[in-house]
Amino acid sequence: MHNYIEGQWRDSAASEMLPVLNPATGEELGRTPLSPAAEVDQAATAASRAFAGWRRVPVTERVQYLFRLKVLLEEQFEDLSRTITMEAGKTLVESRAEMRRAVENVEMACGAPALIQGYNSEDIAAGIDEMMIRQPIGVTAIVAPFNFPGMIPFWFLPYSIACGNTVVVKPSERVPLTMQKVFRLLDALHLPPGVVNLVNGSREVVDAILDHPVIRSVSFVGSSTTARYIYSRAAAAGKRVQCQGGAKNPVIVMPDADMSTASEIIADSAFGCAGQRCLASSFAVAVGDAGRTFTEAIQQRAASRVTGYGLDDGVQMGPVISAESRSRIEELIDRAIREGARPVVDGRNPDIPKYRHGHFVRPTVLEDLPLESEVARTEIFGPVLAIHRANDIDHAISIVNSGAYGNQACLFTTSGANARKFRYEAEVGNVGINVGVAAPMAFFPFSGARESFFGDLHGQGRDAFEFFTQQKVVVERWPKDWTRKF
């Protein structure tokens, strides 16, 4: 792996290289450098040099680069999707869906000429006009997670450069291959040197980004613990920050729901991407009679889900990202059982023929896990769904709102009254009604609340244009006879 700084691929001076492993096969795919802080300084300095010229490029010209980027992404769509599957472990279908969302964000950012407009008023006083204009903020940074190596950088990158900013990207050291290929496409655009930069690394690179004086904003997605750390340190340095954190996403199943459809959709939500997405449903609240019917339906969905290598035909779920993640997930299942849970479907220690070196955990369904237990409050980030019981929708909503996180909550029902009540009262940023993954389209913000988000403006859509521009208010007076007036 190489860094990309000021329009050139560069070898890192890193003293340590981290192996990048295919989580399904154990095969080494490459090695990523754990770059030193000095290389962040090189990238930030290059971005700062490029900013003065790039901000003066008309926005109608800036978006032409994005139109060409969309074409290149479409041409390399299948290769990028396969790369995501190899390094992140998800199925090819999931990887294609991820890249489609990346492309949609490029398309949305192409609307910058309209979406960065300001507003004005004439004659706020006699002969005085006032206007608000938007200007780029400067050098921006993106710290991306392992679970969506293709999509999440595109929540931020195209908007940032469309608004006239320059960018430093740090991909997850676990999955650097996708961004290597994306930056080869960016290199082919012949952007002015320094507009986009890539620095591989780990904690040292992140801290250097947070502390660097010319970096004006930080965009992050990851765990809530890390999100809080990044938000606090970057904000203390005077930076604009948006940090998407972890989640413990609930799904309510009402007795009137279509149980066959609901269980299929919830299984896809809970076990898709091996549960390693911030919008995965991680616990279900079955209301009244739904307790029995939903448990039976989801048990069948979980037990029959085909687990294996995501490039193989017919596979519905891949591995988790690493051996450490598998051990942590299985330990949390162990702890849940010690805390009183009953494993309806137990996915620990699976036997996956041909892939015995892979990091697999099969779908797991737990019943009777006490709500006050530690595991019930912990983000497992694996293919584990706990089922709880509620007497009515008010009881269910109180369970939803009792947790610390607020990323997503979903409801399955045929009642419009229940749907409206839930939409109104659920204290989360993304609400799903009869959908299991309430992932916003690129023209909506990817919302989050409480411990799931730190900041004010989210990724994607209009929020992205707000985040990557600063407002400037201009008050003007132009008298006809300057000498006489003054």
Secondary structure, DSSP 8 states (H G I E B T S, - for coil): --EEETTEEE----S-EEEEE-TTT--EEEEEE---HHHHHHHHHHHHHHHHHHTTS-HHHHHHHHHHHHHHHHHTHHHHHHHHHHHH---HHHHHHHHHHHHHHHHHHTTHHHHT--EEEEEEETTEEEEEEEEE-SEEEEE--SS-TTTGGGGTHHHHHHTT-EEEEE--TTS-HHHHHHHHHHHHTT--TTSEEE---SHHHHHHHHH-TTEEEEEEES-HHHHHHHHHHHHHTT-EEEEE----EEEEE-TTS-HHHHHHHHHHHHHGGGG-STT-EEEEEEETTHHHHHHHHHHHHHHH--BS-TTSTT--B---S-HHHHHHHHHHHHHHHHTT-EEEE--SS---TT-TTS-----EEEES--TTSHHHHS---SSEEEEEEESSHHHHHHHHHHSSEESEEEEE-S-HHHHHHHHHH--SSEEEES-S-----TTS-B--EETTEEESS-BSHHHHHHHTEEEEEEEEE--S-HHHH-
